[in-house]
Structure formats: C-alpha cells, structure tokens
Amino acid sequence: EEGVFHVFLALDLTEETLEEAVQEGADMIITHHPMIFGGIKRINNYDSSGRKIMRLIRNNISYYAMHTNYDVLGMAELSADYLKLTDREGRVGMLPEQMTLRECGDFVKKALALHDVRVYGDPDRLVQKAAVCTGSGKSMIPDALAKGAQVYVTGDIDHHTGIDAVAAGLPIIDAGHYGTEYIFMEAMKKKLSQKFPKLQISCAKIKSPYITL
C-alpha cells in the first residue's frame, strides 16, 4: 500500500536521528532545519549528507524540511504562546506580570523546559514588555529596541552582541538556538494528529547538541 503511515519529527536530520527514524519504522521524516544548506554535487559515502541521502533512499523514507516558511510564520508566535505574552504586536508583547530580569530568566527556562539560559543585563532590573525571536535573533535587536521591549528572548547571542544590547538598554535572555526551537516538534505533532488522526507520529529524543559542564 502506498502512502505515509508513520511520520518522524526532529529538529535536525543527524545520522543519529535518522537511525532513530529507521528503528521506529518511519516512512517520512519532517525536520525544522534543512539538511542541505549549500548545493550538493554528488552523493556518496564520503560525507555525512551523502550518507544520509543514501540511507533515506535505501529505507524508502521521504524527507521534508520546514525551516524558512515555518520560521517566519510559526516559531515566534509559538514561543510567544509559551511565554504567555499578551497585547502582542508582531513579536513583542507583555509578560503575565512585571518581574525582575532574573525571575524572567527562570520563567523562560521553565516555559521552554530548558536546562539553562544565559542572561545579559542587571538581574534585578524590572521587565514586562518582551520581544521574542527564535533561532538566531541578532539582527532583530534594533527592531526590539524600536518597539520599546524591556527584555529580548532569543538564541545564539555572542559575547559582544550581548554587551552591546545591554549598553543600548536591552537585556537579553539567550535560550540557545535549540532551546527556542524544540517546541517545533510538539506543535507539528499537534497539527498533524488533528489533520490525520490515523497517522502514527514519533518525535526524536530531545537532546541538546552540546553539554554544559
């Protein structure tokens, strides 16, 4: 019988998640990040992309990456939902109550089920108007400032960007690239099961790409 019966959801298609999908018996994989960023000229066993493509073909698994279209539409909205932001304009809204930056860091950590977050700024400063950007949000800093955000929740902030943002008056909570996006799987699962109640859906094990010692 043709068709898709078992979908496997993951953030990235690593050789590890592909192995998981094969073990689970999935016939389609949907990831948030694309597997191929640059072009690909040949498919062989010498690099990881080639190995993965061959494995997908051998196991008869179709593959779809959501990234750009989903990022723009869904991810910021979703994160704003997780952080219970009200009175939203775009990616900016009000936290449930006024809190210190330290409390806000804890709130984000709990809301997104993270191991840790990095907080740039004075931990005792009071904040309520928050901007959210999933993934790498460096380019959105001027925008967040212009909208009057008092705190900015994002991922992948480097040392200097953090310092500059604080100097410009915008504390940052860095939830990591991974942290702000793993919620993709939960959301996709919900959407798919509503649309296709008979579809079997598995999610990759949630595992950060690095460990914090």
Summary of the structure (lengths in Angstrom):
residues: 213
radius of gyration: 19.1
end to end distance: 48.8
largest distance: 61.0
contacts: 645
relative contact order: 0.16
helix: 37%
strand: 24%
